[in-house]
Amino acid sequence: MRDENSSGERFPQIQRTDINEEQVRRFETEGEFMGLCVSLLIEAGSYVCLAGNIYSAESKSWNRDEAVLGGHLVRLYKLIDALLDQTCKHRREISFVLSRLAFECIVNLRYLIAFASDELFTSYRNYSLQHERKLLAQIQENIQNRGGEELPIERRMLTSMEKSFRVSGMPISDEGIVKERNWGAKNIFERSKAVGLEQAYLAAFGGGSHSVHGNWQDLLEYHLQDVGDSAFVGEFEWHMPRPQILEAIALHSVEAVIDFARYLAPDTSAEFIAVLRELQDRVVLLSRLHEEFLSQGTANV
């Protein structure tokens, strides 16, 4: 089903999640908030998907630099889809990993848009291909050590990597290529700070690295049970997700959509932006009501 706005532009009609403040104030459990959070994130994810289909009217495709941005948006949509899946399966451990990946995707996309340049896009692609160059060199060394004998799996890997370099517009040889510690010369926290998301990183997502890498803090929180006297047993039960992460991903995903739409389609209608801002307002409202609910001290979580 499609809807035509007053400007004559056409875009799919996306189901709106209503937040009835009076009704929400009567919620007795956090699970009731989770239901609304899931619906809001579905709505936000739908707009991510919509924006991920914005192409040039002439070419109906992205050029190589635009593909870096568009690819991030498609990745974000898939991460949101997976996050919703694991949330609805009541698996906080995995949903937290996915939310950390989604947040990093949002930060990277917004940073690339805010500081877009040929040099930045080249740095992004070059950094990604550094591993491929190392692997390529190792395969070539193995072949040379066998007297030139090439295994079928090596030929397939070489063909795949050669295609990646060709499509990326990057040389296979590392001669004259600067090895980068971080693309754009910034780590994820520095990129977060550059786009005004350092507080979100520190408050909600920086700790997600524990879950991504399986650090000790992740084991303590989700996978071990302290039974006293420096003794532990395994914790195999899944933990229930919480609303805060879904609220944050929904809010920041929409901001990324706005950035992307304005960058790729500068004539994006004010009406479309207003729809997205109103969605953010509903996310903020639900977040505020949830915090009020928690502050009562009688929350059944």
Protein Blocks (a to p, Z undefined) as FASTA:
>chain_A
ZZddfkopacdddddddddfklmmmpcbfklmmmmmmmmmmmmmmmmmmmmmcccfklop
acfklmmmmmmmmmmmmmmmmmmmmmmnopaklmmmmmmmmmmmmmmmmmmmmmgcfklm
mmmmmmmmmmmmmmmmmmmmmmmmnoopacfklmmmmmmmmmmmmmnopafblghiacdf
bghhiafklmmmmnopmmmmmmmmmmmmmmmnopaklmmmmmcccebjhiacddfbdcdd
dfklmmmmmmmmmmmmmmmmmmmmmmlcfklmmmmmmmmmmmmmmmmmmmmmmmnopacZ
Z
